């Protein structure tokens, strides 16, 4: 029997029992859809992590009171009990880290921004040392950035994100305009390049002011985040981060052998955390998919056994007319494989649809991986063929005389 003819017969058989075929597909559809959806979302998260790393710079590391992400409430409480990072500690790193190309500091809060009759709420207010915009890859497209003189004199000047220009100034030239940042007047001296949004959250709704001006307004009790830029290459990053760590441990009186009382993070740290999370999510998805596919495969095997029983006389007639054992085997394997492959196609469509719906509702990036689509189809086909072997062999081994005497 030719493959083309076997495929045609398989499709006719499935079409003749539409409801049964649809119900049989569910296990395969759920299994493939879960894998496709998770892989698509993980790829989107990979884009997000890459964006965060690019925004910070691959050669930049940070020193903070606690990490940007915590995986348990107990860890969160532990980090909250740490001492804050002070201005003296920042200045010690700035003076003593000879392997660092640049060292800056950063603080932030949220508050209202007002320009004339326009206002914005929950805008991020950033206190910047002069080095910070460069280390966060903020390109100033109009005006100028913050200078050392601005920080020394606690000048009332500010750089703004694109959302402030779009929503408050509404097409006016922002340079030289006076805005009120949480009630304090500042003169806009620079406009940063638009960065867009990540995870549905705008990256342009912020105002940056000199760190000294920020601390004059909000006080000096909150913790600083120190940014440091190393030279190019892994060796330079290791030398700079090790030196900064030693300075911080000395300033904070960390005992020898004790853990750091601060968090030093590099781009590898963020990437490693993402890998750990994505591996966990991927493992759960694979487990769900495996269970669904096994269930789907068992259902396919049972349905094929029913089909063999129902078509016993047909098999006897085919064998009596000269059909070989291999012809019957191929016919039923083609039927189970086609059934499972159709389930894989619908699973891919469902998985992509779920991932895109999550992306729209949660603002989460979703990127379809071609390899996951091909893998989904391959696994679906493999499940159908594997679980179809037993029914196909049972059909192929039927004695034509016995089959022709069957009442079915």
N, C-alpha and C positions, 0 to 999 in steps of 0.2 A: 504494500500500500504506500502510495506517495504521501509525503508530509502534507502537501497542499490538500489532498483529499481527506486525510485524517483530521486536519484542522477544520475543514468544512463540516464534516460529520460532527465534530466536537461542538462547534458553534450551534448547529441545528439542534443537538441534544440539549444544550443549555437553554436555548431559546424556547424549547418546547416545555421546559419546567421553570418558568421565569421566577416565581415566588420562591421556590426551593433554592434556586441559584443565588438569589439576592440574600436570603438568610444565611446561606453557606458562606458568602463572602465577608460577613461582618467581622469575624475574627481577624482575617487578613487585613481588612480595611483599617481596623483599629490599631493593629500592630504597626503597620507601615505608616499610618498617619501620625502616630505618637512620635516615632523616630524622626520623620520629616519635620514636624513642627518644632521639636526640641533642637534639632541640628540647625534649622533656619534661625531660631531665636539665639542660639549660641553664637552663630556666625555674626548676627547683628550685634551681640554683646562684644564680640571680638573687635568689631569696628569701633564701638564705643570706647573700649579700653585703649585701642590704638590712638583714638582721638585724644584721650586724656593724657597719654604718654607724649604725644606730639605737642600738646599744649604746654606741658611742663618742660619738655625737652629731654632727650635721651641721656644727656650729660648732666642733668640736674638732679640733686637729691634734696630731701627735706628732713628737717628735724622738728618734731612736734610733741605735744604733751601726750597725744594718743593717736592711733592710726586712723586713717580716713574711714576704714571699714572694720567693724567688729563682728565676730561670728557667734557671740553668746552674751547674755546679759551679765554673767559673772565677770567676763573680761571687761565689759563696759564699766562696771563698778570699780574694778581694779584700776583701770586707766584714769577714772575720774578722781581717784585718791592720790594721784601723782601731783607733785609740786608743779606749778606753772613754769613755763620757760620765760625768763625775765630779760629785760633789756641788757643787763650786765652780761648775761650768758651769750646773747647775740653778739655783743661787742667783743667778747672774748674770742668767739669763733671768727669774727671778721678780722681781728688783729692777728690771731695765732694760726689760722689755717693757711699756711704758705702754699699748700698744694691746690688751694681753691682759686679759681680764676676770678670769681665774683661771689660775694655773700650779701644777701638781702634779707629783709624781714617783712612780715605781713600779718595784719590782723583784719578782722571783718565783723560786721554786724548787719542788721537790716533796719531800714527806716524809710520815712517819706522823703521824696525829692519834690521841690516846688519851683516852678518857673511861671511868674505872673499868675494867671488863673488856672494853670495846668498843674497837675500833681500826679505822682506815682507812689504806690505803696509797696512795701516788701522789696524795695530795691536794695541790692547788696552794696553796702558802703565799705570800701576797702581802704585800709591804711597801708600805704606803700612806702618802703624805702626806695630811693631813686633807681636801684638796680632791678626792682621787681618786674616792671612791665616787660623788660627784655627777657627775663628768665621765664615768664609766662607766655612768651611769644605774642605779646600784644603789639601789633604794628600801629603806630600813630599815623593816620592818613591826613589829618589836618592839625595845624598848630604844632605844639611841641609836647614832649613828655615832662615828667617831674625831674627836677635837678637837685643837686646836693645843696645848693643855696636855699631852695624851697624847704628842704627838710631841716636845715640848720636854723632858719628863721621862722619855722612853723607858718609858712605862707598860706593864705586862704585861697589857694588855687586848686583846680581839679581837672582830671581827665575823665571823659565819660564814654560809656558804651553806646552802640548804635541805637538801642531802644530809647535811650534818653533823648537823643536828637529826634528820632522819628515820632515819639509820643508827646514830648513836652515842647520842643522847640519848633516842630512841625515845619521843616523846610528852611528855617532861619539859619544863617551862619552862626554856629555855636560859639566860635572863638570870641572871647571878650564878654560873653553874656554872664549875668550873675544869677546863680541858682541857690536855693536854700537846701542844704543837706542836713536833714534832721534838725531844722531850725537855725542852722549856722550858715551865713552867706559865704559862698565861694565863687570865684571867677573861673570860668571854663578856659583852659589854655590848650587843651588837646582833645581830639576825637579819635577813638580807636577803631580799627578795621572790624567790620561785622564778622562775627564768628558763627552765627546760626544757633541752632538748638540741638540739645542732646537729651535723649530720653524724654522728649516733650518739654524740656525746660530750656528757656532762652539763656544763652551765654552772653547776652549783650545788655542785660538789665543791671547795670552797676555804675558806680561812681568811685573813682580812685583819688584819694587826697594824700598829702604828705603824712608819713607815719607820725611825725611829731605833732602835727595838727590834729590828727585822729586821737592821739593819746591825751592831748589837752582837753578834748571834748568828752571822751569816754573814760579817762583815767588809765592808770598803768597797772591795774591788778589782773587783767585778763592775760591769758597765755599767748605768747608770740609763736608764729611758725617761721622757722628759719629756712631760707632757700640758699643753696650753694651750688655753684657751677664748677665742675671739674674740667680738666683738659679732655681732649679726645682720646678714646680708647679705654678698654676695661682696666688697664693698669692704673691709669690716671684717676679713674673713678674710685678704685679700691684705695689708692693712696690718700685721696682727698677725704673720702668718707671715714676711713680709719683715723685720720688725724683729727677730724671734726668730732668723732666719737670720743676720742681720748680727752679732748678739751672739755666737752660737755660732762663727761664722767667726773673729771676733776672739779669743775665748777659746781656740780650738784652733789659732790661728796659721795659718789657711789662706791661702796666697798669693793675691794678686789674679789673677783669671783661672783659677785652679785649681778643680777640682770640689770640692764640699762633702765634708768628711771625716766626714759623718754623713748620716742619711736623715731628711728632713722629709716627713711623709705627711699628706695630708688625706683626707676622704671621697671627693673626686674622684680621688685617686690610686688608692684601692682599687677604685673603680668603673671607672676607666680600665684597670687591670690585668685586671679581670674581663672587660671588653669585648674586650681584646686576646686573652685566652685563648679566650673563647667564639667569637670570629670565626675563630680558627685551627681550633678543633674543628669549627665549623660549615662551614668551607671543606672540610675533609677529608670530612665527612659528605655534603656536596653532591656532591663528586667521586665518592665511592663510589656514591651514589644515582644519579648521572647514568650511570655505567658500567652499573650494574645495570639501569636503565630502558632504556638503549639495547639492551643484550643481550636484555632481555625483549621489547622492541619488535620486534627482528629475529626472535626466535623466534615471536612472534605473527604477523608477516608471513609467515614460512615455513609455519607451520601453516595460515594462511588460504589460501595458495597451494595447499597440499595439499588443503584442503577444496574449493576451486574446481575442482581437477582431478577429485576424487572425485564431485563433484555436477554435472559438466558436463551430463549428460543431464537432471537435474532443472531446471537453468537453461534448457535448450532447451525443455522442456515448459512452463515458466512463460511464457517469451517467446512460444511458439506459442499459448498461451491468452490472450495480450493483455497480459502484464506489460511495463511500460515499462522503459527503461534505468535511469531514476531509482529504480524499485521494486527492481531487483536491486542497485543501488548502495547504497541505504539498508539492504537486508537484510544485506549483508555488513559494512557499516560498523557496524551495530547489533550484529552478532555479535562483531566484534573489540573494539568499545567495551565491550560487556557483559563479555567475557572479562577485559579489562584492569581494569575497574571492580571486578569481584569480587576480582581480585588486590590492588587498592588497599584494599578492606575488610579482607581477611586481613592485609595489611601493617600497617594501623593497629592491628588487634588484637595482632599480634605485637610491634610497636614499643612499644605501651603495656605489654604484659606484660613485655618485657625491661627497660624503664625501672623498672617497679614492683619487679621482682626485684632490680635493682641497689639500689633504694632500701631494700628490706628487708634485704639482705645487708650493704650498706655503710653503712647509716644515712644515706644521701644523700637530700635532699629531691627529690621529683619532682612536677612540676605540669604537667598536660595543658593544652596551648593549643588552644582550639577552632579558631583560624585554621589551625594546622598540620594538623588533621584534615581540614578542608575543602580546604586546599591539596593534601594527599595524594590525596584523591579526584579533585580536578580534574586534577592531573598524571597520575594513572593513566589517567583517561578520555581525556586528550589524547594520551597515548602510544598507546593502543589505536586511536583514530581516525586519528592520523597514520600509523602503520605499517599500518593497514588500508586506506588509500586505494588503494594499488597493486593488491592482490588484488581489492578491490571493483570498481575500474575494469576490471580484466582480465575479471572475471565479467560486468560490465555490457556489455562490448564484444563478447562472444561472438556469433557468428552462430547463430541458432536452428537453421538447417539443419545446419550442421556439428556443433552441440552434440547434436542428436538422433541423428546418425550415430555418436556417440562410443560406444566399447565399455564405458565406465564406467557 
